[in-house]
Amino acid sequence: MTTTLRDAKARLSEMVKRASHGEEVVITVHGKETAKLVAVPKRAKKRDKEKWLRELDKLREENWTGRYGKRAQEIQDEDRAERL
């Protein structure tokens, strides 16, 4: 749907409702397309917390470096020593 700015001001509630139902509402100013009202994308379903935690544990196991608990400086020092 295309409408003028003046008409959009007068019928904003209707325009927002149409946009929320998937219709694009193009607003013109002096005959030029200037803005568009579109629906906000639907959010993905919230992931199951337990499933997410299992996936996180799996990633931790796969990517374990053996350096857990060390300070950043200690890790940098070890890397420098290995390069020598």
WOURNOR-V131688 format. One record per residue. RES is the residue in one letter. PSI is psi as a letter, one per 40 degrees, with the letter a starting at -180 (999 if undefined). Layout:
RES_PSI, RES_PSI
This chain:
M_i, T_h, T_i, T_i, L_d, R_d, D_d, A_d, K_d, A_d, R_f, L_d, S_d, E_d, M_d, V_d, K_d, R_d, A_d, S_d, H_e, G_e, E_h, E_h, V_h, V_h, I_h, T_i, V_h, H_f, G_e, K_h, E_h, T_d, A_i, K_h, L_h, V_i, A_i, V_h, P_i, K_i, R_i, A_i, K_i, K_h, R_i, D_h, K_d, E_d, K_d, W_d, L_d, R_d, E_d, L_d, D_d, K_d, L_d, R_d, E_d, E_d, N_e, W_h, T_e, G_e, R_e, Y_h, G_e, K_i, R_i, A_d, Q_d, E_d, I_d, Q_d, D_d, E_d, D_d, R_d, A_d, E_d, R_e, L_999
